[in-house]
Amino acid sequence: MKYGYFVRSVLSYPEIRDLTLKVERLGFESAHINDHMFQGYLEAMMLTSALAVETSKIKLGHVVLCNSFRNPAYLAKMICTLDNISNGRAFFWLGAGWNEPEYKGYGYPFPSARQRVDELEESLIIYKKLFTEKKSDFEGKFWKLEKNLNLPKSIQKPYPQLVLGTSGKRMIDIACREADGINLLDVKPDKLPDYINIVKDNLKKYNRDVSEFEISICSTITLVDNQQEMDNLEIKYNSIGNLYMGYSEDVKEEMDNLEALGIDKMMLWGVQKSKQSETIKDPLETFANKIMK
């Protein structure tokens, strides 16, 4: 199992930098920034470019970039730039967009969900052309490019990992046809087997090898160190049904079970400890040392 960590971009830049350096030191594969405009978030692409200079090993990207916020040709240029600044450590996780107040607040039209997915599907053609062709022309329903020159290309070939974030049926189909992986957003643990089977069926339809396609999920982890807290948390979290919690060894077993189910990567929204924990000083350190290794 590979692990990524969500670095909340509403923190101050020094806090963001220090947390990213910490998860790099602890051995996480990737650091993920969200792509939002409101609530005091720093801009996603500028922030990852800054972190590329601060770090040396960890992969850098998002969870997920909103396809509507940037012209696809311009975003292709930005992804290639990030990959060059980071010396080949960028990844490209993308979604169709959903946050209507942010669209309207920044002057973007907010089309129907169907059109937003249509736009993403057309954008994928543009991204791949600009990532791989020296000079590109394109005319589609939403964009027209004339003699586009996207240089320098990314260091990673043919381009940084392209993953779609979704749990929608049509988007899953597009991901299995066009992307390198899928991040199954907002899928509860008891529904994961069904979704994984849907992904595998779509991959088979397009003659793709599941071993070459990354399936990831997102979750929060809560670590406990006493039975009373464990009992209380079971009551609380069973009512939510989408978090993983328990003693370190129990969480490790859950992660192993997810991997056996077909999950290749877990992107952590956070690692926390129960309120009355007596022995867990730093839950992130504990997770890295007892569960990741």
N, C-alpha and C positions, 0 to 999 in steps of 0.2 A: 504494500500500500504506500502510495506517495501522499504527501501532505502539503497543502498550501495554507496560508494564514491571511485573514482579512485585516488589513491595516486601515482603520477608520480615518478618513481624510478630514474629518471635522476637528481633529486635534490640531495643536500648533505644529508648525513644521519641525521644530526640534524634537517634539514627542513622536511624530511620525517617523522621523529619521532614526531615532533611538530604538523604537519598536521594530522597525525593519531590520536594523543591524542585529537586534537580539534574535529575531526568528532566523536570520541567516546563520548566526553563530550556533543556534540550537539544531540546525540541520534541516529546516523546512525547505522543500523544493522551490516554493514560489511565494511571493507576496502579492496580494490582490488589493487594488484600490477600486472603490465604487465610482460610478460616473453619474453624479448628481450635481445640481446647480444650487439648490436651496439649502437651508439649515447650516450655513457656514462651511460647506465643503470646499476644499481647494480643488482647482481644476485638474481633471484626471490625467490628461496627457502631459501637462507641464510638470505635475508632481512626479510621475513615474520617470520622466527624464532627469529630474533632480536626483531621485533615488538611484538612478543608474550610475551616477557619478560617485555617490556615497558608498555603494556596495561593490562587491567583486565576484560573488558566486551565485547568489540567489536569483531565480528567474523573476521577471517583473511584468506585470500586466494588470488586468482589471477583472471585475466580476459585477456586471459585464459592461462593455461600452455600448452606449445607445446609438444604434445605426442612424437615427434621425438627426443627431446633434451636429454631425460633420458631413460635408460633401464626401462621398465615398472615395473619389480620386484624391482629395486632400488627406483623408484619413489613411489611405494607403501610403502616402508620403510620410505621414507622421509615424506610422508603425515601422517603416523602413529606417527612419531617423532614430527611433528608440532602439532598434536592434543594433544600429551602428554605434550609438553612444554606449550601450551596455555590452558591446563586444559579443553579440549573439545570444542575449539572455531575454529577449522580449517574447511574449506570447500574446495572442490576439483572440480574446474571448468577447463575443458579440451577441447582442440581443436586439429585438425589434422595437423596443421602447414601450413604455406604459404610463409614465407619470404625467398626466395631462396638465396639472398646474405648472410644472416646470416648462413644458412645451410653450404654454401660453405666456408664462412669465418672461420667457426669453424670445418671444416673437416667432416661434416655430408653429406652422400649421399642425393640427392634431387630427390626422385622417383616421379612418376606421382601422380596426385591428387587421382586417383583411388587407387593406392597402399598405399598412406598415410592414406586413410580412411580404407583400409583393415587392415593396421597395428593398427590403433586405435581400430577397432572392435575386433581384437585378444587381444589387450592390456586390454580391458575391462574385458575379461575372467580372465586374470592374476590378475588384480587389485582385483576383487571380491574374487577370490580364496585366495589370500594372506591376504586380510582383514579379512576373516572369518575362514580359516582353520589353524589348528595348524602346520601342515606340508604339503607341496604341491609339487606335480609333475605335469608337463605340457609339452606337445610337440605339437607345432603348426607349421604353415608355416614359421613364422619369429623368434620364440623364443622357447627354450627348457630349462626347469627348472628341476633340480633333487634334491629332498628332501629339498626344500626351507623351511627355518624356519624364519618367519617374526614375531618377538617379540621385544618389547611389542606391542600388538594390540592397536588400537585407543581407546580413552576413549568413543567416541560416537559409538553407536551400531546400526546396524552392522558395519557402517563405516561413515566417514564424508559425508555430502551431495555431491553427484556426479552430476554435470551439464555439458552438452556439449554445447559449443559455436558454433553456425552455423546458416546459413540460407539456406543451401543446402538440396535438397530433400532427398537424401540418408541418410545424417547425421541426419535430423529430424526424419526419420524412426528409426534409431538406438537409438537416444535419447529416443524416446517414448517407445522403447522396453526395454532398458537397464538402463537408467539413472533416477535420481530423479527430473530432470528438464531440461529446455533448456533456453539458452540465445540467443535470436534472434538478431544476429549481423547484422548491416548495413541494417536494414529494415526501410524504410521510413513510416511515420505515415499513409499515405493513403493506404499502402499495408498491414498494421497490421491485419485488419480483415480477409483477405485472409489467411495469415500465421497462425493465431490463429485457423482458421477452419481446416487447414491442420494438425496442431498439434492435435486438438481434434479428427479428423478422425483417425489418427494413434493410438492415445491412445485407442480409441474404438476398433480398430482392434486387439489390444493386451489385451483387457479386463482390461484396467487400468482406475482408477478413476481420472478425471481431477483435483478434489479437493486435491489430494495427489501429484500432479505434479506441480512444480513451473515454471511459464513462466515469463521470465524477458527480459528487453530490456535495451539498453544504450543510453544516450543522454546528450547533453549540455543544460543548462538552462540559459537564459538571462532575467534578471529582469529590468524593466523600471519603472520610476515614473513620466513621463510627456508625453503628447500626441504627441508632435513633434517627440520625440525619438521613440515612438511607431510606428508612421507612417513610419519613415525612416527604422526601423528594419523590418517592414512587407514587404517592397519592397525588402530588402536585403535577408531575410530569406525565403521568398516565392520562391525565385529563387533556393534556396538550398533544401528546403522541408524536412529537417530532424532534425530541432531544435525546442525546445519549448521556447516561449518567451512571455513577456507581464508583466502587473501589477501582483503583488503577488496573488491577488484574481483570476485573469484570469488563471495563471499557476496552482493554486490550483484546479480550475475547470477542467483543462486539465488532471491533475493527477487523479482526481476522475473519469473522463470519461475513462481513460485508465484502471483503476481498474475495472470499470463496463464492459469493453470490454473483460476482462480476463487476464490482466497483473497483476501479483502478486508482482513484484519488479521492481524498476527502479535503475539501476546503473548509477550514474552521472559521466560523464567525467569531469565535472566542473560546477560551478555556477558563473556566471559573471554578472556585471551590465552594463547598457548602458553607453557610454562614457560621456554623459552630465547629468548623474543622479545627482540630488541635495540632496536627502534625504537618499539614500541607502549607508551606510558607509561600511558595511561588507555583501556582497551578500550571503555568506554561512550561516552566522548567521540569516539573514533575511529569507532565505529559510527554515531553521530549525524551526524558531519560528512562521512563518506565513503560511507555506505550509505543513510541516511534522506533525504539532500538530493540 
